Amino acid sequence: MSIDVGAIYDKHLNLLIGSGASFGLLPTLALKVTRADNSSHTIETLATQYEQAKDKQRLTALFMHYYQTCILPAQTMPFDALRKDADRAPILAQYEQLVRTLLSMVQRRHGIDKRCNIFTTNYDGCLPHAANHVMSSGGQDFVVNDGSRGFFQRVVEARNYNTYFFRTGIFERRQQAVPQLNLINLHGSVYWSRSDERVMVSYESRTADGSFLDEAMCKAVAPFLQALAEGGKDDELPKVDLTDAQISTFWDKYGTLPIVNPTKWKFHETVFEEHYYQMLRLLSFELERENAVLITFGFSFADEHILNLVKRSLSNPKLMVFIACFNEPERVRLVKVFAGYDNVACVTAAEGNLDFAAFNAMLTTGGTLLPAGPVVGANA
């Protein structure tokens, strides 16, 4: 089954992008470690297992691995250099193709609403950089709304996604809707920071302030990380000999990151965590709208908060969800997860794996990409 673009381009379009989209630039959350029943662990499931077992040593070591392999590389990702890298430049090109495809879809609409929501659980800067590159390349007139407002200091707030941009003539006799991509980081971003419990965003070039791990920490967790890389049963992973001081030092630094951990996150009613709660509510509201469409790519639904939110929203008979599955085993798994929901379609590629290129090709099937030139909405 594929996606009938001609039937959905004029609906309330929402995308949910997960770590699979950035595979090749950053690792996914999948691990080689397995449970007793041979099912595979992800960082989410193994972290949840350690939390429930109150195994603070291994939990800390696992998040040290997550920080070093996923977060730190995302913070320091050299996009200019990556565009010259023959192996990794195609991944960024697919992000840019996705931006162009979405602009083409909203441009085809006859009404004034030419918005599309891109929800993502990724922290990396692939989507902002792709949108910026498309915009700076010329020929595409559109707005990226990342939920921030401000001048020298830009603050992210959920209410800002309700803003919509129009152009008017000199005498305001006509209005033109400007195509808009709402970029919603459900789990935070490497461009975010905390300031008085507010979420600030800055796209200034930045480098990480060194690793959170010192030499002694690296030595203490080395056997665990090696076993994690080699794979095997979860109960065979070695013990970790971090001291209480090392554990405390790591979590103190890790706690400064404006991100949601890949585990069973709970809402604790701080202003900062309420922001993530508001982002999830925004996703829920969008899925409750009439004629809403959600397309997921690179997302495993291992995050139980989002899985349960989407399942609750599926009671909306006017919602249609398309889940892009990388391969047939993944499709079989997700069909079981969403068994009983008639408004869910798990799609795969006709041939081979449904990678980023195949996904983009699927979204352009039945549609025609606009030629280069101003992309401005029709008269209201």
SVG drawing of the C-alpha trace seen along z (x, -y; Angstrom):
<svg xmlns="http://www.w3.org/2000/svg" viewBox="-15 -51 56 67">
<polyline fill="none" stroke="black" stroke-width="0.4" points="0.0,0.0 1.2,-3.5 0.1,-7.0 -2.4,-8.7 -1.0,-12.2 -3.9,-13.4 -6.3,-12.5 -4.5,-14.1 -2.7,-17.3 -5.7,-19.5 -6.2,-18.0 -4.7,-19.1 -1.3,-17.6 1.0,-16.5 4.3,-14.7 6.0,-12.9 9.8,-12.4 11.9,-10.1 15.5,-9.1 15.3,-6.8 15.3,-9.9 18.8,-10.9 20.3,-7.4 23.7,-7.7 24.3,-11.0 23.4,-9.9 22.6,-6.4 19.1,-5.4 17.9,-4.3 18.1,-0.7 20.5,1.6 22.0,5.0 21.1,6.1 18.1,8.5 15.6,9.6 15.2,13.2 12.6,13.8 15.1,12.5 13.2,9.3 15.5,6.3 16.0,3.5 16.1,-0.1 17.7,-2.8 14.1,-3.6 13.2,-0.1 16.6,0.7 16.5,-2.6 13.0,-1.9 14.1,1.6 17.0,0.1 14.7,-2.6 12.2,0.0 15.0,2.2 16.5,-0.9 19.9,0.0 21.4,-3.5 24.8,-2.3 23.8,-0.8 21.2,-3.4 23.9,-6.1 26.3,-4.2 23.5,-3.8 22.8,-7.5 26.6,-8.2 26.5,-6.1 23.4,-8.0 25.1,-11.3 28.3,-10.4 26.8,-8.7 23.7,-10.8 23.6,-14.1 27.2,-15.3 27.5,-14.5 24.2,-16.3 25.4,-19.4 28.6,-19.6 27.3,-18.5 29.3,-20.3 26.6,-20.8 28.9,-22.7 31.4,-19.8 28.7,-17.2 27.4,-18.7 30.8,-17.9 30.8,-14.3 29.8,-11.9 28.4,-9.4 26.4,-11.8 25.4,-14.6 22.6,-12.5 20.9,-12.3 20.8,-16.1 19.6,-16.2 16.6,-14.0 15.7,-16.4 15.7,-19.2 13.7,-17.2 11.1,-16.6 10.9,-20.4 10.3,-21.0 7.7,-18.2 5.7,-19.5 5.8,-23.0 4.5,-21.6 1.7,-19.8 0.5,-22.9 0.9,-25.1 -1.6,-22.9 -4.4,-23.7 -7.2,-26.0 -8.0,-27.5 -6.0,-30.0 -4.6,-27.5 -1.2,-26.5 0.3,-25.2 1.9,-21.9 3.0,-20.7 6.3,-18.8 6.5,-17.1 9.9,-15.5 11.4,-13.7 14.9,-14.4 17.2,-16.9 19.4,-17.4 19.4,-20.4 18.7,-18.6 15.3,-20.0 16.2,-23.7 19.3,-23.4 17.4,-21.8 14.7,-24.5 17.3,-27.2 19.3,-25.7 16.1,-25.5 15.2,-29.1 18.7,-30.5 18.9,-28.6 16.1,-30.9 12.9,-30.2 10.9,-29.1 9.0,-31.7 7.9,-30.2 8.0,-30.6 9.3,-28.2 7.6,-28.7 9.7,-27.1 7.3,-28.5 9.7,-31.2 9.2,-35.0 11.6,-37.7 14.4,-39.8 17.8,-39.4 16.3,-36.7 13.8,-34.3 11.4,-32.4 9.6,-29.2 6.0,-29.0 3.3,-26.7 0.8,-29.5 3.1,-30.9 2.2,-28.0 -1.2,-29.6 0.4,-32.5 -0.3,-32.5 1.4,-34.8 -0.4,-36.7 0.7,-39.2 -1.6,-42.0 -1.5,-44.5 -0.8,-48.1 -4.5,-48.9 -5.2,-45.5 -7.6,-44.6 -6.2,-41.1 -4.5,-38.7 -2.0,-36.0 -1.2,-33.1 2.4,-32.4 3.2,-28.6 4.2,-27.8 6.0,-24.8 5.5,-24.6 8.5,-22.9 7.7,-21.3 10.4,-19.7 8.5,-17.3 11.7,-16.3 13.8,-19.5 16.5,-20.7 20.3,-21.2 19.5,-24.9 17.4,-25.3 18.6,-26.5 17.1,-27.2 16.8,-30.7 14.6,-31.3 12.5,-28.3 11.9,-29.7 12.9,-27.9 15.2,-30.0 16.3,-29.2 19.4,-30.4 20.8,-29.1 24.1,-30.8 27.1,-28.5 28.0,-26.8 30.2,-24.0 29.6,-21.8 31.5,-22.8 33.5,-19.6 32.3,-16.2 30.4,-15.6 32.6,-12.5 36.1,-12.7 38.8,-10.0 37.9,-8.2 34.2,-8.0 35.1,-6.6 37.4,-4.0 34.6,-2.9 32.0,-2.4 34.2,-1.0 33.4,2.7 29.6,1.9 29.8,-0.2 31.9,2.5 29.3,5.2 26.5,2.8 28.2,2.4 28.8,6.2 25.2,7.1 23.9,10.1 21.4,10.7 20.5,7.8 21.2,9.8 24.7,10.5 25.7,6.8 28.6,6.3 28.2,4.3 29.4,0.7 31.8,-0.7 30.9,-4.4 31.2,-6.2 28.3,-8.2 30.2,-11.4 30.7,-10.4 27.1,-9.6 26.0,-12.8 28.4,-14.9 27.2,-13.4 23.5,-13.8 24.0,-17.4 25.5,-18.2 23.1,-16.1 20.2,-17.9 21.2,-21.1 20.3,-19.8 16.9,-21.0 15.8,-17.6 13.4,-14.8 15.0,-11.5 14.1,-8.5 12.4,-6.8 9.1,-6.8 9.1,-10.5 6.6,-11.9 5.2,-15.4 6.5,-17.0 4.8,-20.4 7.8,-22.5 7.4,-25.4 10.1,-23.9 8.6,-20.4 5.2,-21.9 6.5,-23.2 7.0,-19.6 3.5,-18.9 2.2,-21.7 3.9,-20.4 2.3,-17.0 -1.1,-18.7 -0.5,-20.5 0.0,-17.2 -3.1,-15.9 -5.2,-18.9 -4.0,-18.6 -5.0,-15.0 -8.4,-15.7 -9.2,-18.1 -11.6,-17.1 -9.9,-15.7 -6.5,-15.5 -3.7,-13.3 -0.6,-12.1 2.3,-10.6 5.2,-9.1 8.6,-8.3 11.6,-7.0 9.6,-6.7 9.3,-3.3 6.5,-4.3 8.7,-3.0 7.9,-6.3 4.8,-5.2 3.6,-8.8 3.3,-9.5 2.0,-5.9 -0.8,-6.3 -1.6,-9.9 -1.9,-8.7 -4.0,-5.7 -6.4,-8.0 -6.7,-10.4 -7.6,-7.5 -11.1,-7.6 -11.5,-10.6 -13.0,-8.9 -11.9,-11.8 -8.2,-11.2 -6.1,-9.1 -2.6,-7.9 0.0,-6.6 3.0,-4.8 6.0,-4.5 7.6,-1.1 11.2,-0.5 10.8,3.1 8.3,6.0 9.2,7.1 8.7,3.6 5.4,3.4 4.3,6.7 5.2,5.3 3.4,2.0 0.3,3.7 0.1,5.6 0.6,2.4 -2.3,0.7 -4.5,3.7 -8.2,2.8 -7.8,-0.7 -9.3,-1.0 -7.9,-4.5 -4.3,-3.4 -2.3,-2.2 1.2,-0.8 3.0,-1.3 6.2,0.1 8.1,-0.3 7.0,1.7 10.6,2.9 13.4,2.9 13.4,0.9 11.4,-2.3 14.4,-4.5 14.3,-8.3 14.6,-8.5 11.8,-6.0 9.7,-7.9 10.2,-11.2 9.4,-9.4 6.2,-8.1 5.1,-11.6 5.7,-12.9 3.8,-10.1 0.6,-11.5 1.7,-15.0 3.8,-17.4 6.6,-19.4 6.3,-23.1 8.9,-24.6 11.3,-27.1 9.8,-30.4 7.9,-32.2 5.7,-29.9 2.9,-32.2 -0.6,-31.2 -3.7,-31.9 -5.9,-34.8 -8.2,-34.5"/>
</svg>
